[in-house]
Amino acid sequence: MNFIETRGNDGIHPKEVTFSEAILNPSASFGGLYVPKQLPKLEENFILNHINKSYKELAYDILKAFEIDIEEEEINKALALYDNFDDKNNPCPVVKVKEDLFVHEQYHGPTRAFKDMALQPFGSILSSIAKKRDEKYLILAATSGDTGPAALNTFKNKENIKIACLYPDGGTSDVQRLQMVCEDGENQKIIGIKGNFDDAQTALKNLLASKSFKQELENDGIKLSAANSVNFGRIIFQIIYHFHSYIELLKQDEIKFGKKIYLVVPSGNFGNVLGGYYAKKMGLPIEKLLVASNENNILTQWLNTGVYDIRDKKLILTKSPAMDILKSSNIERVIFDLFGAKRTKEIFDSLNNENIFTLSNEETKLLQEEFSAIYSDDAFGAKKIKEFLDQGYLMDPHTATCLKAYENLKQKNLKTVIYSTAEWTKFSPTVLNALNENNIKYTDKEALEEISSRYNAKLPESIKELFSAKIIHNLVINKEDIEKEIVNFIREK
């Protein structure tokens, strides 16, 4: 299968590329993204045949359906990394919490967040390609809190790879920050920036598109790629677990095959929701994708009105920081799929130049056939964290935003899966505030210990160890200095 560009072709980039080319060089013409030329259609038997198969077998068969140009041995090696999750037979369990409500727990990997589901195998595949080609790569990652630790973990000390990770100083939880700044890999550079996630992501996209930056790298024999979901290597693995959601409900005798379900996804950069959208197009029986946002409710505004307007928007720092985003990269792939390359380029030229774009009424209706959206505030999240723990289920603040969509957006009495994208341990002060119904400023360490003790909640060793780990990366810079700092990093011996 080949991949094409969301904004059309500039006459310089090839018109079509292979999967391996798309993940090694993720920046397409005019600053666009790569998408599959066509999505594979998975027939009814595909889902039914996987009821008694493992997650790895499901993942393997979906990757094969995309006809990716990666050797079987490398695919199997990448998927074997799911064996390092809490339960190698079920790396992301689907847990029943109400008669019609299930939580897809995506945080059982090494960094305790859903990014591990994609970045563990993706990192293995990209590294193996680089080594096989005898090419050296700089991997860029921009993070609102979870991509960074997961990318650093998967690329740590990999041959032929250096990785530079940008995070907003003060814009992540303390555990997330420690997961990055205590990393001791010899091929890693972690950079705090004075700004927010949008600044970090914009810097990453600008570097990916910069001819002068690429030339600097080429002078040192280094090529450029990215670990963010601008890279389709991330997205392809984010399609798989939506199929897993449905198959788990079949396994648990909660639905009969063909019965549609709702999927509720907490969303900032839209990659997780995009995976569900692609899964639906590939044949998964989804009634609708329900998008949950926090007070940075740009996605809610866009999906409900067709207007994406960030002209006067200021990013709000919330208790669900992984969703504190105003520029969502992956809406581009949905827009391309619905309206084509010419319209996509018009829309993103408008967004880049004027910080606004407006869909027509007809375009908005098409969008709303696939998605509904709502947002909640921190007070709602705190209330739901306490309410659900009183019923015996402990969740993080991002998961809590999903409950607003579950309660307000469903139009049919169908089973619903909400996506829990991070373990409570990454946001323990917020969780303890919710449980104690106060605003006391707890440290992560004391919050983790109190919740663990009071509620018999297990603390992973990887989280415990952070508080005695040595801080290695304490650099915080202005966003204007990012390129210079990264160039210095690649020239370090």
RAZI-V824867 format. One record per run of one state. SS is the DSSP state (A for helix, B for strand, O for the rest). FROM is the first residue (numbers start at 1). TO is the last residue. If there is no record, write none. Layout:
{{SS,FROM,TO} {SS,FROM,TO}}
This chain:
{{O,1,2} {B,3,5} {O,6,16} {B,17,17} {O,18,18} {A,19,24} {O,25,28} {A,29,31} {O,32,33} {B,34,36} {O,37,43} {A,44,48} {O,49,54} {A,55,65} {O,66,71} {A,72,84} {O,85,93} {B,94,98} {O,99,100} {B,101,105} {O,106,112} {B,113,113} {O,114,114} {A,115,133} {O,134,135} {B,136,143} {O,144,146} {A,147,155} {O,156,160} {B,161,168} {O,169,173} {A,174,181} {O,182,187} {B,188,194} {O,195,196} {A,197,209} {O,210,210} {A,211,219} {O,220,221} {B,222,226} {O,227,231} {A,232,251} {O,252,260} {B,261,266} {O,267,270} {A,271,281} {O,282,285} {B,286,293} {O,294,297} {A,298,305} {O,306,306} {B,307,309} {O,310,320} {A,321,323} {O,324,330} {A,331,339} {O,340,340} {A,341,354} {O,355,355} {B,356,358} {O,359,360} {A,361,370} {B,371,375} {O,376,377} {A,378,390} {O,391,396} {A,397,408} {O,409,415} {B,416,420} {O,421,421} {B,422,422} {O,423,423} {A,424,436} {O,437,443} {A,444,455} {O,456,460} {A,461,468} {O,469,475} {B,476,478} {A,479,490} {O,491,493}}
